């Protein structure tokens, strides 16, 4: 996902990169769903995507990228606070709800 989401500003990927991603996704889905999915997935590879669907999925990728960036920013902020507190020898108790889950960390 990360490699794909970093490409959302671009409108295409190389054929080689697409084939690599497609193969990885295809193999995973076939392992999960069984060999019966193999033919259907192979047929999908060469089908054109409806322009509205393409726009929808492109927007989803952009949203996921924004969320991922916010999580990374929050984790970086947390790391900075942890390092500063550890250097100062202060106990650390951090809690945040801003990214949808709670951190509770303490150093003795």
Long-range contacts (C-beta under 8 A, 24 or more apart in sequence): 1-64, 2-68, 4-61, 5-61, 5-64, 5-65, 5-68, 6-65, 8-58, 8-61, 8-62, 8-65, 70-99, 71-99, 74-98, 74-99, 78-103, 78-105, 82-107
